[in-house]
């Protein structure tokens, strides 16, 4: 299950672990950056990764690829 929220300056996607083994994963995306955030109960803090929107697109596209090296190109309309 996941939720999508639209804020003034960002979109927040929260993916819930339906088996309850792991904490929720949040993807927080604005125009310049994508943040991946997950709570760590051992440190009582959020772990945060900051990537670019292009890196995020690469990760999504890679789910459908076989082994190799690829470029993701966006076609401008």
N, C-alpha and C positions, 0 to 999 in steps of 0.2 A: 504494500500500500504506500502511496505517496500523496503529499499535498502540495499545492502550488499557491503562493501568495504574491500579490503584486503590491509593492511598496512604492512610495514616490520616486525613489532613486535606485531600486533594485528589485529583482525577482528572487524569491526564496522557495526552493524546492526541498522538501523534507521527505526522505525515504526512511520508512519504518521497517525494522527487521521483524517480519511477521512471526518468526519463531521465538522472538524475545531473547535471543542470545547476545545481541550487540546493541549498542546505543544507536539512536537515530543518526542518520547522516544528513547534513544540510549542505545544499549547494546554493550559495549566495552570489548572484551575478549582477554586475552593473555594466556600464558601457565599456569600462577599461579592464576590469579584472573579474576573475571567478575565484571564490573562496570555497574550499571544502572544509567543513567543520564537524567535528564529532567530540562529544564529551568523553573524557577519560576518568573513570571513577577512581582509579588508583592515585592520580595526581590532583583530582578534584578541579580540573581545568579543561578547557576546550583545546583540542589539537587543531591547528589551522594550517592549511596549505593555500598558497596564493599562486594562481596560474593565469595565463592569458586566455581570452576567449578562443584563440586559435588552438591552443593546447587542449582545451576542453573539447573542441570540435574533433581534433585528432583522436582523442580517447574514445569518443562516441563512435566515430567511423571505424576505428580499429576493431570493434566488436564483431564486425562482419568480414574481416580480412583474414587471409591465410598468412603464413610467415613471410616476411619480406620488409622492404622499406617503401614508404608511400608519402605522397604529398596530398593534402586536401586543398582543393581549389574551390573558391566561391565564384560563381558566375554572376557578374553584375548585370542587373536588369536595365 
